[in-house]
Amino acid sequence: MDEIQITKVAKVLSEWNPLGNEARNIPDLDGYRIEAIDIIASFHLPFIGSTEETRIMDVLNQAFKLSLSEKDCAEPARKIALILKQQGK
């Protein structure tokens, strides 16, 4: 997995910070690095009917027991998709 992609996706997640103030209570958060890796991996798996938004939503909801919607994830999904497409060139 590309370290540059991981760093850029983690930055998008950190800037968005879906955990809000709870982020400081997660000792192993590491700037959303693990979640970035999981999201990147999910973008490379062929899930029929899955959107970029649902992939991000699923990873974060499962990791942190959140209740994010596809709408909540739309803007970060757009940014992450651009990162992954740029790196693939």
C-alpha positions in Angstrom: 0.0 0.0 0.0 1.3 3.5 -0.9 2.5 5.5 2.1 1.7 8.7 0.4 -1.9 7.7 -0.2 -2.2 6.6 3.5 -0.9 9.9 4.7 -3.1 12.0 2.4 -6.3 10.0 3.2 -5.5 10.2 6.9 -5.1 13.9 6.6 -8.6 14.2 5.0 -10.0 12.2 7.8 -8.2 14.2 10.5 -9.4 17.5 9.0 -12.9 16.2 8.8 -12.6 14.6 12.3 -15.8 12.6 12.4 -15.2 11.8 16.0 -15.2 15.4 17.0 -14.2 16.0 20.6 -14.2 12.2 21.3 -11.0 11.9 19.2 -8.9 13.0 22.1 -10.3 10.0 24.1 -9.1 7.4 21.6 -5.5 6.6 22.6 -4.6 4.6 19.5 -6.2 6.9 16.9 -2.9 7.9 15.4 -4.4 10.5 13.1 -6.9 8.1 11.6 -4.1 6.2 10.0 -5.6 2.7 10.5 -8.9 3.9 9.2 -7.2 5.4 6.2 -5.6 2.0 5.4 -9.0 0.3 5.8 -10.7 2.8 3.5 -8.0 2.6 0.8 -8.3 -1.2 0.9 -12.1 -1.0 0.6 -11.7 1.2 -2.5 -9.8 -1.6 -4.2 -12.4 -4.3 -3.5 -15.2 -4.9 -5.9 -18.4 -4.5 -3.9 -21.4 -4.4 -6.2 -23.7 -1.5 -5.4 -21.2 0.0 -2.9 -20.4 3.7 -3.3 -17.4 5.6 -2.1 -19.6 7.2 0.6 -20.8 3.8 1.9 -17.3 2.4 2.0 -16.2 5.3 4.2 -19.4 5.2 6.2 -19.0 1.5 6.9 -15.4 1.7 7.9 -15.9 4.6 10.4 -19.2 3.4 11.8 -17.7 -0.1 12.5 -14.5 1.3 13.9 -16.0 3.8 16.2 -19.6 2.8 16.6 -20.7 6.0 14.9 -24.0 6.6 13.0 -22.6 8.4 10.0 -24.9 8.7 6.9 -23.8 8.6 3.2 -24.5 12.3 3.2 -22.1 12.9 6.1 -19.4 11.1 4.1 -20.0 12.7 0.7 -17.4 15.4 0.8 -14.6 13.3 2.4 -15.4 10.5 -0.1 -15.0 12.9 -3.0 -11.6 14.1 -1.7 -10.4 10.6 -1.0 -11.5 9.3 -4.4 -9.5 12.1 -6.0 -6.4 11.2 -4.0 -6.6 7.6 -5.0 -7.2 8.4 -8.7 -4.3 10.8 -8.8 -1.9 8.3 -7.2 -3.0 5.7 -9.7 -1.8 7.7 -12.7 
